[in-house]
Amino acid sequence: MNVNMTWALPQVDETRCTLCGLCVEACPCHAVKLGEQGPVFACPEACRRARAEACDCCCLCEEVCPTGAITCAFEIVGFEWNHDMERRLASNG
């Protein structure tokens, strides 16, 4: 069985990011990792597996960003989840 889901992720302007890491430190959900070009928010698949690492839209990352690179004008990300994926994740986790 397949389920269509959507997820909201903050927008990042990579040209304004200085890689300071304040967003990573501020996130209470540990949903932000620092990539080579700026913050990367937890993908929906990871969130499905471990809800503790899901962005809960608190916008603390936006508040602490000194350059305004992060905005909470959320992008809706869609994906399809199926139970076979869930079983594979459960057996690997």
C-alpha positions in Angstrom: 0.0 0.0 0.0 1.4 3.4 -1.0 0.7 6.6 1.0 1.2 10.1 -0.5 2.5 12.5 2.2 3.7 16.1 2.3 6.3 17.7 4.6 7.1 21.3 5.2 10.8 22.4 5.2 12.3 25.9 5.8 13.8 27.6 2.8 17.5 28.3 2.7 19.3 30.9 0.6 22.7 29.3 0.3 24.3 32.5 -1.0 23.7 34.1 2.4 24.7 31.2 4.5 28.1 31.6 6.3 28.2 28.0 7.6 28.2 29.4 11.2 26.2 26.4 12.6 23.9 28.4 14.8 20.9 26.8 13.2 22.2 23.4 14.0 22.8 24.3 17.7 19.4 26.0 18.0 17.2 23.1 16.6 15.5 21.3 19.5 14.7 18.4 17.2 18.1 17.9 15.7 16.5 18.2 12.3 19.3 20.4 10.9 22.7 19.3 9.7 25.3 21.5 8.1 26.1 20.6 4.5 28.8 22.0 2.3 26.6 24.9 1.0 24.4 25.5 4.0 21.9 23.9 6.4 20.1 20.7 5.3 16.9 19.8 7.0 15.9 16.2 7.8 14.3 14.5 4.8 10.8 13.0 5.1 12.0 9.4 5.1 14.3 10.1 8.1 11.5 11.8 9.9 9.1 8.9 9.3 11.7 6.5 10.8 12.7 8.7 13.7 10.2 11.4 14.5 12.6 13.0 17.0 14.7 14.2 14.0 11.8 15.9 12.2 11.5 19.6 11.7 8.5 20.7 13.8 8.4 24.2 12.2 9.4 26.1 15.4 11.4 28.6 13.3 14.2 28.8 15.9 16.7 28.3 13.1 15.3 31.4 11.3 15.5 33.4 14.5 19.2 32.7 15.2 20.5 33.0 11.6 22.6 36.2 11.6 22.4 36.6 7.8 18.8 35.8 7.2 19.6 32.8 5.1 16.8 30.7 6.6 13.1 31.6 6.2 10.1 29.8 7.5 8.3 30.3 4.2 8.0 26.6 4.1 8.4 24.5 1.0 6.0 21.6 0.8 7.9 18.5 -0.2 5.8 15.6 -1.4 6.8 11.9 -1.5 5.3 8.5 -1.6 5.7 6.1 1.2 5.0 2.4 1.0 4.9 -0.3 3.6 7.8 -2.2 2.0 10.0 0.8 2.7 8.9 0.8 6.3 9.6 -2.9 6.7 13.1 -2.5 5.2 13.8 0.5 7.5 12.6 -1.4 10.6 14.8 -4.4 9.7 17.8 -2.2 9.2 17.2 0.0 12.3 
